[in-house]
């Protein structure tokens, strides 16, 4: 059943994304991103429903209950999928970011319901879990689907495994014959003109069904369907049967080494802010005198500040990972690093907002930058709070805040206020 569901989901997926299949032929008769967004969004939602139903069905079939957190992540996946049929027909630059959110949320949800995360909740290891979900789990069982089909076919020949219901046997036999019929039918139509006329009469009687059926035998469409089916089956199967390695005792780095690693960074950032503070007045004078353009000042160092914040995020998470029982000195240094990063984010945001107010222009890219800076600010603030209060789950709360706020921005009809 899992292998058949994987094929159905794969067929929906390759049809939606423009590969030549019968379903793709029905969707607006177009295989390009620029057309048929409403139909594509509808069938992408359908694929998401099949994906969720397959994951839940297999977990239930294996006798495992769905954890409470799984329903929350499922709601996130559904909210991301519903956006496509509602808003994807607009000229939305956020379209590809929404695809990334949908895929990432769906894979992480599958890990959650199978209790296949490296930790008990979303934390520093979640990025590693996503890497496992996208690459390791599907490709480590990539050809396993053929074993499932082999077991299915063996039921027709092994008396001990053969189902007693003849109707079920007939259904299996007919199902096996379908791929052969699909391959041979068009060949016969091409080999004999009378048979071709007969098929054309069938086409006239059943509308475009036969035409779509003939189109579905395109080798490329079947090829990509099989590739996607192998990927999805490996993901579903291994997500349940190949759990992540959980280390109860994490590696503890020497506190002296960790402190000597963080101290130079904290000191460098203090020097930067001191120099920067003295340079603000001079920059304002240059702008007033016409020597410096507002756009130049706003963009000067903006992306560098964002990169510094991203590097600090990696440093913060690594230090947290290798210092699960950090002493007060290391926690103070980590707290100082987090507060300095918050200052970097505020500085970058002030530059961006100064630019927006000066030119009275709020484009999609600027809205996306503002959202990213706000999300990073909330994430760092929560991680700093977690240093002194273990009850605060900084990474989990910050990531969920980012996902929910991103969905709100996507549903707000961006072209109307951020063209």
Buried (B, 14 or more C-beta within 10 A) or exposed (E): EBBBBBBBBBBBBBBBBBBBBBBBBBBBEBBEEEBBBBBBBBBBBBBBBBBBEBBBBBBEEEEEEBBEBBBEBBEBBBBBBBBBBBBBBBEBBBBEBBBEBBBBBBBBBBBBBBBBBBBEEBBBBBEBBBEBBBEBBBBBBBEBBEEBBEEBEEBEEEEEEBEEEEEEBEEBEEEEEEEEEBEEBBEEBEEEEEEBEEBEEEBEEEEEEBBBBBBBBBEEBBEBBBEBBBBBBBBBBBBBEBBBEEEEEEEEBEBEEBBEBBBEBBEEBEEBEEEEEEEEEEBEEBBEEEEBEEEEBBEBBBEEBBEBBEEBBEBBBBBBBBBEEBEEBBBBBBBBBBBBBBBBBEBBBEBBBBBBEBEEEBBBEBBBBBBBBBBBBBBBBBBBBBBEEEEBBBBBBBBBBBBEBBBEBBEEEBEEEBE
